[in-house]
Amino acid sequence: MKKIVLFFLVLLSSEIIFSQSWVQITDFPSTERDDGTSFVIGDTAYCGTGLKPFFVASNDMYSFDMNTETWATINSLPAGTERQYATGFSYNNFGFIFGGVGSVYYNDLWMYDPITGNWQAKTPLPALGRMGSSCFVINDTAYIVGGRTSVAQSISDVWAYCISADTWTPKNNLPFGARWRASATTDNTKGYLIFGKDSASVSRKELYEFNPATNLWTQISTFPGNGRAYAAMKFISGDLLVLAGLDSLGKSYNDMWRINPSSLVWQSLDTIPSLGRRGGMCFNSSTTIYYTAGINQTNNRLKETWKVFNPTTIIENGIDFNVELFPNPVTNDFTIRILSEGNKMYIAELYNVMGQVIYKDKIENNTLTLDIAIVPQGMYICKVSEINSSQTNQSFSIMKKIVVQH
């Protein structure tokens, strides 16, 4: 028996997920809009700002409970701060909204406390206001990347905001040039950036990885389709997912793609069953991606909300393995058992509810037993993948849930 002591653990589902299809759910609860922003605290997403019909900037905000999938109204940003193209992020149970454009290009930063429901002004960026910046958070630092100012269509600035100290530090500019309305996310150790318009207003398609330890950017792949802007990128269950957006020819997309930062193989996933769109608000739980509002190919602003469950789990006709987990619920030990014949290779990856990888190991002889006696009770996620031994790339994956009860 192999014992593994974990600080966190697992959210595996008791059924195999055979397909990942978009489903339309309750609309965004206010006026149609594009280029709003969002952030997530726990199981709740917070969405708002953006441009309403008749080109009216807004400052209203709403919460979305991802457990009940219901919307509620929260306090708006202060009056006079209406904007679009703002940047949202979260850290330690607080949400933040930076910059954007309204009556001016903003360099302000607002912090939201979901306990009190209040917004607090934090230290503004000590530089020109900007809109359409990208952002990812690593440890207690938010990296604000690129954007557009009142004097430049696209910029290559990178600023690091230390959340705990409420201080800003300039970092090295993007070595590959300016980006506006690029898409960014993090796996909590490295940052990732794709798409966006360069200084010549050309939509790019290179995928970059940022290492905060070395302060270096590395191109790791190139998107297989057209470059675009106004898209979304999220990290979920070990994969990067990119969706929607607008290319340089004026085409909006409803597609979704995934790429694993280790295998670097692009795969097309299920599309939103509606017109292409861009500038929506995109957020996710550990298992589900949501996309709300935006503007579509015919330039109509939207308030639709769509979701897709387990988008990274790919079950194809050629799959020939299943996964058994027992006992479930579990108090101390539980076992992952592969139900298949032959001597194939498998990997188990464990995720917490924030989608962070907390353990990864090979499954030997089709069985792996985990000791979770000290793991906090609750629900967690596990992804079991068959490995293509000739290329060491993940080829098929199954996700399941388990309940830990002590």
N, C-alpha and C positions, 0 to 999 in steps of 0.2 A: 504494500500500500504506500502510495506517495502522499506525504503530508505537506500541505502548504498553508502557512499562516498568513492571513491578509488583514490589512487595516480596514479595508472596505470589501464588499463583494456584491455581486451578481444580480442580474435581472433577466431571467430566462423565461420564455413563454411555454406553456404546456401544449401548445399546438404548433405544428410546422406552418410557416407562412409561405403559401404557394404563389402568391402574386402580390404586387404592389401597385395599386390603382389609386388615382386621385379621386377624392370624394368631396363634393361641395357641401359646406356646412353653413352655419349662421353668418349672415353678412356682417361686415364691419358696421358698428352701430350708429355711425354718423354719416355725414355727407361724403359722396365719392371724392377720391383724392389720389394724387400721385406724389412720389418723392417725399413721403413721410419717413419716420424712423421708428425703431423699436429696440427694446432690450428685454432680457428675461431675468427674473429673480425667482429662484425655486421653480415651482410649477406654474408660475404666472408670467405671461408676456404683457408688456406695456407698449402701446402703439399710439402714435398721434403725430401732430404737426402735418406738414404737407401742403400741397396746392389744391384747393377746391375748384369746382367749376367757376368760370368767369375770372380765373387767375387770381383768386383770393387766397392769400397765405393764412395759415391757421396756427393756433397754439393749444387746441384742445387735445386731451389725452384720455385713453381708455385702457382698461385691463381685460385680459383674456385668461380665464382659468383653464389650463390645459387638461385638467382632470374632468371637469364638467362641461368643458367647451362652451362656456357662457361669457358674455361680455358685460362689463360694468363701466360706468363713468367714474373717472378720478379727477383730481384737481388739475386744471390747465396750467401751463406755464404762465408766468405773470403777464398781465396785460401789456401790450406794446412789444411783445417778443414773438409775434407771429412769424413763421418761417417755413421754408422748405429746404430740402437738401441738407438737413442736419445729420449728425452722426450720433448713434446711441450705443452705449455699452453698459455693463454692470460689473459689480465687484462687491463681495461680502455683504449681500443683502441690501445694497443700494444701487439705484439706477442713475445713469448720467446721460445728459444730452449736451452735445457740443456743437457750436457754430451753426452754419446754415445761412440763408439769405432771406431777408424780408424787406424792410425799409432800408436796411444797410446790410453789408456783409458782417456777420457776427463773429467775434472771437470769444464769446462768453461760454461759461460752463455751468450747468445746473445739475444739482444732485437731488434725487427723489428718495424720500424715506417712506416705504410702504406702510410702516407702523403708524406714523403721524399723518401721512398723506400730504406732506408739505414738500415744497421745492426750496432748496437753499442755493444761493449763488456761491460758487467756488472761485478760485483764482482764474482769471481769464488767461488765454494764451497770450504771451508777450510778443505778439507779431500780428500781421495783418489778419483781419477776419477772413474766413474762407467757407466755402460750401462744397458739398460733394466729396468730402474726404472719406477715406476708409479707416477702419480701426480694428485692432485686435488687442486682447488683454493677456499678458503673461505675468504670473505672480501678482504683484500689486502695481503693475505699470501698464497704462493704456498707451498704445502707439497710434498716433494720429498721422495718417499717411496721405500725402498729395492733396488734391482738391483744386479749387479755383478761387482766385482773389479778384478784387476790383481792377487789378492791373495786369493779370495774367490769366489766360484761358485754361491753363493747366500748369501745375507746379510739382516739383519733386521733393518738397520739404518733408522731413520726418521729425516729429516731436514726441518725446516721451513724457507722459504725465504720471508722476508718482502719486498714486491715489492716497496712500496713507499720510504722506507729507504735504499734499496739496501744492506740489511744485512742478514746474515745467523745465525740461532740458532739451536743447536741440541735438538731434542725432545727425549722422551723415546723410546727405541727400540720397535719394534713390539713384543707384549707379546706372540704371537703365533708362533714366529720363522721367519726365513728368507723367503723372497719371491723374485723371479726373473721373469720378464715378467708377472707380475700380471696385472689385469685390474682395473682401478679406475675411479671414477667420483664423482660428488657432486650435491646436491640439493640446494647449496648455503648456507646451514646452517650446514650440516654434510657431512662427506666424506664417501665413500663406496669403499671397496676393495674385489675382488674375484679372484680366480684362482692363477696361478703362480707356479713355482717350488720351493720346499723347499731346505734345505741344503743337503738332500739326493737325490736330483733331482727327487723327486716325485711330480707330478702335483696335486695340491690341489683343493678343490671345496667348501670350506667354504666361506660364505659371511659375511663380517665384516662392522660394522658402527663405525665411528670415531666422537667423540664429542669434538670440539676444546675448549669448555668451561672447560671441566674436563680433557682433554688430555687422554681420555680413549677410548680403542677399545672394542667393544662388538660383539660377534658372534650373528647374528640375523637369519641366515638360512643356509641351505646346498643345493647346486645345485643338482637337481635330477639325473643328468647324470654323466659321468666320469669327473674327474678333468682334467684340461687342462691349457695350457699356450698360449701365442701369440694371445689371444682373445681380444675382444673389449667390453667395457661397457659404456653405455650412459644413461643420465637421460633426459627423455622427457615426458611432460604432466603428471607429477606425478609418473611415473613408471621408474624402472631400466630395461634396456634392455641389454642382453649379447648376443654376436654372434661370430660365427666362432671359430678358435683356433685349437690346436693340443694336443692330450692326450698322456699319458705316453706310450701307445702302438703304437704310430706313426700314429694314425688316425687323419686326418684333417676333420673339420666339416663345413657345410654350413648352420647350423641351427641358429635360433634366439629364445630367451626366454625372457619373461618379469616377473617381480615380483614387486608388490607394497610394499614399505617399511612399510606400515601400516597393510595391510592384510597378507603379507608374504605368498602369494599363487603363486606358479610357474605355468606359462602357456606357452606352446609351440606355437610359431607363425610361419608365413610363412618362408620357407627356400629360400636361394639364389638358383635359378635353374641352378646350375652348380656344378662342383666338389668342395669338401671341400677345405678350404683355411685357411691360418693363416698369421700373420705379415703384414696385409694390413693397410692402413690409413683410419680411420673411423672418421666421423664428422657429425654434425647434425644442422638443423635449429629447430625452434619450432615445426615443423610438419613432417619433413622428415629426414631420416637417409641415409647417403651415405657411401659406402665402395669402396675403390679404391686400385688397385695394390695388392701386396702380392705374395704368392707362394702357389701352389695347391697340392693336394694329390700326384700327379706324379712328384713333385719337379720342376715344370715349373714356372718360375717367370711370373707375370701377369702385365697387364696395364689396365685391364677391370675396368669400374666404374659401380656400381649398386646403385639403390636407392629404398627406400620403403616409401610411404606416409602414415602418420597417423598410424604407426605400433602398437600403444597402444590401438587403438579403436577396440574393439572386438564386432562384430555384429553376433549373432548366430541365428540358426533357431528358437529358442524358444523366441526370443525377441518380446515383445508385446507393445512397447511404441515408440513414436516419439516425437520430440521436435520442437516447433514453437517459432521463435524469431521475435519480431516486436517492433517498426519499424526498418528497415534496409535499408539504413544507418540511424544512430541515432544521435540526437543532445543533448538531455538531458536525458530522461528516456527511457529504453527499458525493455521489459518483456520476461521472459522465461516461456513458458507454456508447460506442459507435456500433450500430447494427449494420454490418456489411461484411462481405467476404473479401479475401485478398489482403495483401500487405501494403496498403496505401498509407499515405502520411496525412495527419490531421493536426490542426492547431486550435487550441482553446484560448479565447480572449475574453477577459472579464471587464465589465464596465460598471462604473457607478451611475447614479441617476443623472449626473451632469454629462454623461457620455465620455468620461475620461477612462482611458485604458489603465486598469489597476493591476492586471496580471496577464501574462502571455507565455504559453509553454506548449511544447509538442505533446500529443496524446500517444503514449506508447502502448502497443498491443491492444489498441482500440479501447483502452480504459484509463481514466484519470480520477483519483479520489482526492477530494479537498477537505481539509480540516478548517471549519469556520466557527469554531467554538467562541472566539472572541470578536467575531464580526457583529456589528450592531444589527438588530433585527429590522426587517423591512423587505422591500423588493429590489432586486438588482438585475443586470443583464449579462448574458454570455453568448458569444458568437463562436460556433464551431465551423471550421473551414477545412475542406479537402484541399491539399496542396498538390499542385502539378510538380512531381519530382524532377521532371526534365528541365523545368524553367524556374522552379521554386516560387511560382506565382500562385496566389489563391485563385481557385477556379470556381468552387461552389461553396455556399455558406448557408447555415441554418442558425436561427436565433430562437432561444427559448427563455422562459421566465422561471424563477424559483423564489419562494417565500422563505425568509429566515426568521425563525421563531425560537426564542430562548426561554 
